Amino acid sequence: MIYGYFAVVVFALSVGLTWALRRYALSRSIIDIPNARSSHSVPTPRGGGVAIVVAFLLSLLVLGYAQLVPAAIIIGLGGAGALIAIVGFMDDHGHIAARWRLLGHFAAAAWALFWLGGLPPLQVIGFSVDFGWIGHVLAAFYLVWMLNLYNFMDGIDGIASVEAICACLGVCLLYWLAGLDHLIWLPFILAMAVAGFLFWNFPPARIFMGDAGSGFLGIALGIISIQAAWASSQLLWAWLILLGVFIVDATYTLIRRLLRGDKVYEAHRSHAYQYASRQFGTHRPITLAVGAINLFWLLPWAAAVVLLQLDGLVCLLLAYLPLVALAIKFHAGSLEKVV
């Protein structure tokens, strides 16, 4: 029952904050104007992701006060998420050089990992591997990549919100079935905060998320997945599987652009989901397809890892194979004249 009450409050708060931010953006002409690299055609206010940030961080304080989430997690996640949101908010309102953004990203990752305790030992092909200090470095790069790939993938209406909601609610189900109820709170309230924003962002979107929201979501998901790994390394593999649509598209696209010598920090629209949205002529079917892939393909694989204790790496590779095929089919990372 308490989950239901909390869901209503967080959802309503996020809906109301997004409405207020939309009014603010319209009054201050904070509008995303379509250009040659845009995936939308109508000027739309941006910055609505701040509603997700505020709703989640306020809920985090409540959970800490009620001792439902450890203080170290609240400090690590709250501090890192707030820093990323501030950097993103400043970049939304005025350009920040890439090197300074990256410095802020690694500072946030280091802060979170300090409070989490770094990366725990992981089960890899039947062996428990303790990566030591190298694991902490890898975890920092993982968090920075997660927040940046989420920024890259937030390019069409509703897609970033649907991905986060599906991953969070999917893992909540797995936590519950595995008897790990104490881990449910963080992904649950994050899903509710994102759902409130999605009310305004579902295609056709009435407001965009902006860098503050997308970067915050990326690092929050990354931190929550590492927190879960301390309970069981199988849970980290499950998280990586559930986030597979974004991880595969963003990583495959980045690799192809790097190999071609592109300036990867420059805006582009060569992700698979962007090509697909242009091919279909609308955002909605692509966003809904992402939800369907998560529900009917990735969630069963994640469940096999957590509930059947199948090898995480093997299941991840099998789950990713069709996603790589989709990336190839939709020319991810190709020069934009392909389609």
Backbone torsions as a table, in degrees:
resi	resn	phi	psi	omega
1	MET	NA	-40.0	-178.3
2	ILE	-63.3	-33.7	177.4
3	TYR	-62.2	-40.4	-179.5
4	GLY	-64.0	-45.6	178.4
5	TYR	-61.7	-44.7	-178.7
6	PHE	-64.8	-38.8	179.2
7	ALA	-60.0	-45.3	-179.2
8	VAL	-62.1	-44.3	-177.9
9	VAL	-64.7	-48.7	-177.7
10	VAL	-65.9	-42.9	179.0
11	PHE	-61.0	-48.0	-178.6
12	ALA	-63.5	-39.8	178.4
13	LEU	-62.2	-44.0	-179.7
14	SER	-66.2	-41.7	177.2
15	VAL	-59.4	-47.4	-178.4
16	GLY	-65.7	-42.2	179.2
17	LEU	-65.3	-39.3	178.7
18	THR	-64.2	-40.7	176.2
19	TRP	-59.0	-45.7	-179.5
20	ALA	-64.7	-41.1	179.4
21	LEU	-66.2	-35.1	177.4
22	ARG	-65.2	-43.7	176.7
23	ARG	-60.4	-43.3	-179.8
24	TYR	-63.0	-46.8	-178.7
25	ALA	-62.2	-39.9	178.8
26	LEU	-66.9	-39.7	-178.3
27	SER	-70.1	-29.8	-178.9
28	ARG	-101.4	8.4	179.6
29	SER	56.4	39.2	174.0
30	ILE	-87.9	82.2	-170.6
31	ILE	-120.9	139.1	173.8
32	ASP	-87.9	107.7	-178.8
33	ILE	-88.6	127.4	-179.6
34	PRO	-59.2	140.6	173.6
35	ASN	-138.8	-170.8	-174.3
36	ALA	-63.9	-21.0	-178.1
37	ARG	-104.4	9.2	-178.8
38	SER	-87.8	155.8	174.7
39	SER	-104.5	7.9	177.9
40	HIS	-125.0	163.8	-175.4
41	SER	-122.1	-3.6	-177.0
42	VAL	-118.9	130.1	175.7
43	PRO	-55.3	129.6	-173.0
44	THR	-138.5	135.1	176.4
45	PRO	-61.3	150.2	-178.9
46	ARG	-127.7	170.5	178.0
47	GLY	98.6	8.2	-177.6
48	GLY	-68.4	-17.7	179.7
49	GLY	-63.8	-17.5	176.3
50	VAL	-59.3	-29.8	177.5
51	ALA	-61.9	-39.8	177.3
52	ILE	-62.2	-45.0	-178.3
53	VAL	-59.7	-51.7	-175.8
54	VAL	-66.0	-45.5	-179.4
55	ALA	-61.7	-42.1	-178.4
56	PHE	-69.9	-45.9	-177.4
57	LEU	-65.8	-38.2	176.1
58	LEU	-64.5	-41.5	177.8
59	SER	-64.4	-35.4	179.3
60	LEU	-62.0	-40.9	177.5
61	LEU	-62.7	-40.1	178.5
62	VAL	-64.1	-43.2	179.6
63	LEU	-64.1	-37.4	177.4
64	GLY	-66.4	-43.5	179.2
65	TYR	-61.8	-38.0	179.9
66	ALA	-83.0	0.6	179.3
67	GLN	58.1	36.9	176.8
68	LEU	-92.6	-16.7	177.7
69	VAL	-134.2	136.1	-179.5
70	PRO	-57.3	145.0	-177.8
71	ALA	-59.7	-38.8	-178.9
72	ALA	-60.8	-39.1	179.3
73	ILE	-67.7	-41.8	180.0
74	ILE	-63.1	-43.7	179.7
75	ILE	-65.9	-45.8	-178.6
76	GLY	-66.9	-49.8	-179.4
77	LEU	-69.6	-45.0	-178.7
78	GLY	-64.0	-44.6	-179.3
79	GLY	-66.2	-46.9	-179.6
80	ALA	-65.0	-44.6	-180.0
81	GLY	-63.1	-41.4	179.4
82	ALA	-63.6	-42.3	179.4
83	LEU	-61.8	-46.1	179.9
84	ILE	-63.9	-39.4	179.1
85	ALA	-64.3	-40.0	179.3
86	ILE	-65.4	-45.3	178.3
87	VAL	-60.4	-44.6	179.5
88	GLY	-65.1	-40.0	179.3
89	PHE	-63.1	-43.0	178.5
90	MET	-64.5	-37.6	179.4
91	ASP	-71.1	-33.3	175.9
92	ASP	-63.2	-32.4	-175.1
93	HIS	-100.0	-5.6	178.7
94	GLY	177.7	136.2	-170.9
95	HIS	-61.7	136.0	172.0
96	ILE	-114.8	133.0	-179.3
97	ALA	-56.2	143.7	-175.6
98	ALA	-57.1	-37.7	-177.4
99	ARG	-65.1	-35.1	179.7
100	TRP	-75.4	-35.9	175.0
101	ARG	-61.4	-45.3	-178.2
102	LEU	-64.4	-37.3	176.8
103	LEU	-61.6	-44.4	176.7
104	GLY	-62.1	-37.7	179.6
105	HIS	-63.6	-46.0	-179.0
106	PHE	-71.2	-32.0	176.4
107	ALA	-64.0	-42.2	178.3
108	ALA	-64.8	-41.9	179.2
109	ALA	-63.0	-43.3	-179.9
110	ALA	-63.7	-41.0	178.2
111	TRP	-60.4	-47.8	-178.9
112	ALA	-63.1	-43.8	-177.0
113	LEU	-68.3	-31.2	176.4
114	PHE	-60.4	-44.7	-177.6
115	TRP	-78.7	-26.9	177.7
116	LEU	-78.0	-24.9	-174.6
117	GLY	95.1	14.9	179.1
118	GLY	81.3	-155.2	-179.3
119	LEU	-96.9	126.1	179.5
120	PRO	-76.2	168.8	172.7
121	PRO	-59.2	144.6	-177.2
122	LEU	-120.8	148.1	173.1
123	GLN	-84.9	116.5	-179.4
124	VAL	-126.9	111.9	-179.4
125	ILE	50.4	47.0	174.8
126	GLY	85.4	-2.4	-179.8
127	PHE	-115.5	142.3	174.6
128	SER	-87.1	118.4	-174.9
129	VAL	-115.3	121.2	174.4
130	ASP	-99.8	109.4	-175.1
131	PHE	-79.9	-7.7	179.3
132	GLY	61.4	-142.6	-177.8
133	TRP	-66.7	-26.8	177.1
134	ILE	-63.7	-36.5	177.8
135	GLY	-62.8	-37.5	178.7
136	HIS	-66.0	-39.1	177.1
137	VAL	-65.4	-44.5	178.0
138	LEU	-61.6	-38.7	179.1
139	ALA	-64.7	-38.0	177.8
140	ALA	-63.4	-45.0	178.0
141	PHE	-65.0	-35.7	177.2
142	TYR	-61.2	-46.1	-179.8
143	LEU	-65.1	-41.7	179.5
144	VAL	-66.1	-39.5	178.1
145	TRP	-67.1	-39.3	179.5
146	MET	-60.6	-45.1	-177.6
147	LEU	-70.7	-33.2	178.9
148	ASN	-76.0	-40.3	179.6
149	LEU	-66.4	-32.0	177.5
150	TYR	-67.2	-34.6	175.0
151	ASN	-65.2	-44.7	179.8
152	PHE	-61.7	-39.1	-172.7
153	MET	-84.6	-8.4	177.6
154	ASP	-84.8	71.3	-173.2
155	GLY	-123.3	-11.7	175.5
156	ILE	-133.7	162.5	-172.5
157	ASP	-57.6	124.7	169.7
158	GLY	79.8	-11.6	-170.1
159	ILE	-67.1	-42.5	-179.1
160	ALA	-67.4	-37.5	179.2
161	SER	-67.1	-46.3	-178.9
162	VAL	-63.1	-41.2	178.3
163	GLU	-60.7	-45.8	-178.6
164	ALA	-65.8	-44.0	-179.2
165	ILE	-63.6	-45.1	-179.8
166	CYS	-62.7	-45.1	-179.5
167	ALA	-64.8	-44.9	-177.1
168	CYS	-67.0	-47.7	-179.5
169	LEU	-70.1	-33.5	176.6
170	GLY	-62.0	-44.6	-179.2
171	VAL	-73.0	-29.6	174.2
172	CYS	-60.2	-42.1	177.3
173	LEU	-61.4	-43.6	-179.6
174	LEU	-66.7	-41.1	176.4
175	TYR	-57.7	-45.4	-177.8
176	TRP	-63.9	-45.9	-179.6
177	LEU	-66.1	-29.4	-179.1
178	ALA	-88.5	1.6	179.2
179	GLY	75.6	26.7	-179.6
180	LEU	-112.1	52.6	-175.0
181	ASP	-57.3	-31.3	-176.3
182	HIS	-65.8	-16.9	179.4
183	LEU	-89.2	-7.5	-171.3
184	ILE	-69.4	-34.1	-168.9
185	TRP	-55.2	-47.5	-174.2
186	LEU	-63.8	-54.5	178.3
187	PRO	-64.3	-29.1	-179.2
188	PHE	-67.1	-49.6	-178.2
189	ILE	-70.7	-30.1	176.2
190	LEU	-65.2	-42.5	177.8
191	ALA	-61.0	-40.7	-179.4
192	MET	-68.1	-39.6	177.7
193	ALA	-63.9	-40.6	179.3
194	VAL	-69.8	-36.6	179.6
195	ALA	-62.2	-37.8	177.4
196	GLY	-63.3	-40.0	176.1
197	PHE	-68.0	-39.4	-178.8
198	LEU	-60.1	-27.1	175.9
199	PHE	-53.0	-34.7	-179.9
200	TRP	-99.3	-14.7	-172.3
201	ASN	-105.3	-9.6	-179.3
202	PHE	-64.2	138.9	-175.4
203	PRO	-60.0	133.4	-1.1
204	PRO	-78.4	127.3	-173.8
205	ALA	-66.9	141.3	174.8
206	ARG	-101.3	-7.8	173.2
207	ILE	-159.9	148.5	178.7
208	PHE	-98.9	160.4	-176.5
209	MET	-71.6	-47.2	-176.3
210	GLY	82.0	166.0	-176.6
211	ASP	-64.2	-32.8	-179.9
212	ALA	-59.7	-43.3	-178.9
213	GLY	-77.2	-43.7	-176.3
214	SER	-68.6	-43.1	177.5
215	GLY	-63.7	-41.3	177.7
216	PHE	-60.7	-45.8	179.5
217	LEU	-60.7	-44.1	-178.3
218	GLY	-60.4	-48.3	-177.3
219	ILE	-73.5	-33.1	177.9
220	ALA	-62.8	-45.3	178.2
221	LEU	-62.6	-40.5	178.8
222	GLY	-63.9	-44.4	-179.5
223	ILE	-65.0	-43.7	-179.4
224	ILE	-64.0	-34.2	179.2
225	SER	-69.6	-36.5	177.4
226	ILE	-71.0	-37.6	174.7
227	GLN	-57.2	-43.1	179.9
228	ALA	-64.0	-33.4	-178.8
229	ALA	-63.2	-26.0	177.5
230	TRP	-70.5	-25.2	174.9
231	ALA	-81.1	-39.5	178.0
232	SER	-166.6	130.0	179.7
233	SER	-65.3	-21.1	176.1
234	GLN	-61.2	-31.4	-178.9
235	LEU	-69.2	-34.2	176.7
236	LEU	-65.4	-42.6	176.6
237	TRP	-60.8	-38.8	178.8
238	ALA	-62.9	-43.6	177.6
239	TRP	-60.1	-44.6	-179.1
240	LEU	-63.9	-34.2	176.4
241	ILE	-68.7	-46.6	-177.4
242	LEU	-64.4	-28.6	178.9
243	LEU	-93.2	14.8	-172.7
244	GLY	-59.1	-37.5	-178.7
245	VAL	-57.7	-47.7	-178.3
246	PHE	-73.3	-42.5	-177.5
247	ILE	-62.4	-45.4	-177.2
248	VAL	-68.6	-49.4	-177.9
249	ASP	-60.8	-48.5	-177.2
250	ALA	-66.5	-43.0	-177.2
251	THR	-70.9	-44.0	178.5
252	TYR	-61.2	-43.9	179.6
253	THR	-63.4	-45.1	-179.5
254	LEU	-60.9	-45.2	-178.8
255	ILE	-60.6	-44.9	-179.5
256	ARG	-63.9	-39.8	179.8
257	ARG	-69.5	-37.1	176.7
258	LEU	-64.0	-44.5	-179.8
259	LEU	-63.6	-29.4	179.7
260	ARG	-83.7	-11.0	179.5
261	GLY	86.0	17.6	178.3
262	ASP	-70.0	156.8	172.1
263	LYS	-81.3	100.1	-169.1
264	VAL	-69.2	-15.9	179.2
265	TYR	-84.3	-6.6	179.1
266	GLU	-85.1	148.6	179.9
267	ALA	-64.1	145.7	178.1
268	HIS	-156.5	174.9	175.8
269	ARG	-139.2	54.8	-176.7
270	SER	-112.9	17.6	172.7
271	HIS	-73.3	157.3	-179.7
272	ALA	-58.6	-43.1	-178.0
273	TYR	-65.4	-29.5	178.0
274	GLN	-72.9	-42.6	174.7
275	TYR	-61.5	-41.8	-179.3
276	ALA	-63.7	-41.1	-179.4
277	SER	-66.0	-34.7	177.7
278	ARG	-72.7	-35.1	178.9
279	GLN	-65.8	-40.6	-179.5
280	PHE	-84.6	-15.0	176.3
281	GLY	78.7	7.4	-179.7
282	THR	-160.2	157.3	-176.6
283	HIS	-84.9	-32.0	-168.4
284	ARG	-56.6	-48.4	-178.0
285	PRO	-62.8	-30.9	179.8
286	ILE	-71.6	-43.7	178.5
287	THR	-62.8	-43.0	178.1
288	LEU	-66.9	-35.3	178.6
289	ALA	-64.3	-37.7	177.1
290	VAL	-60.7	-43.9	176.8
291	GLY	-61.6	-41.8	-179.7
292	ALA	-65.8	-41.5	178.6
293	ILE	-61.6	-42.2	178.7
294	ASN	-62.6	-45.0	-174.6
295	LEU	-73.3	-47.0	-170.7
296	PHE	-96.5	-15.1	-179.3
297	TRP	-117.1	-55.3	-173.2
298	LEU	-76.2	-39.2	-179.9
299	LEU	-61.0	-44.0	176.4
300	PRO	-59.8	-37.9	177.9
301	TRP	-66.6	-42.9	177.9
302	ALA	-62.6	-38.6	178.0
303	ALA	-64.6	-37.3	179.2
304	ALA	-63.2	-35.8	179.5
305	VAL	-70.5	-46.4	-173.6
306	VAL	-79.2	-45.2	-172.0
307	LEU	-91.8	-33.9	179.6
308	LEU	-99.1	-5.2	177.7
309	GLN	59.8	33.8	173.1
310	LEU	-72.7	159.4	-176.8
311	ASP	-62.4	127.0	-175.0
312	GLY	-64.0	-44.9	-177.7
313	LEU	-65.4	-43.6	179.8
314	VAL	-61.7	-46.4	179.7
315	CYS	-64.5	-37.6	178.2
316	LEU	-61.8	-45.3	-179.5
317	LEU	-63.7	-41.3	178.9
318	LEU	-66.3	-38.9	179.2
319	ALA	-67.8	-33.1	-177.0
320	TYR	-79.1	-23.2	-174.3
321	LEU	-54.0	-50.4	178.2
322	PRO	-65.6	-28.4	178.2
323	LEU	-68.7	-38.5	174.8
324	VAL	-64.6	-40.1	178.0
325	ALA	-61.0	-40.5	177.4
326	LEU	-65.7	-39.1	178.1
327	ALA	-61.7	-41.2	177.9
328	ILE	-67.3	-44.1	-179.0
329	LYS	-57.9	-40.4	-177.3
330	PHE	-98.2	19.5	169.5
331	HIS	61.8	35.2	-179.7
332	ALA	-55.6	130.5	177.4
333	GLY	83.1	-3.0	179.7
334	SER	-77.8	162.0	173.4
335	LEU	-58.8	143.1	-169.5
336	GLU	-68.0	-8.8	178.7
337	LYS	-78.7	-6.1	-177.1
338	VAL	-59.5	-41.8	-177.1
339	VAL	-106.1	NA	NA
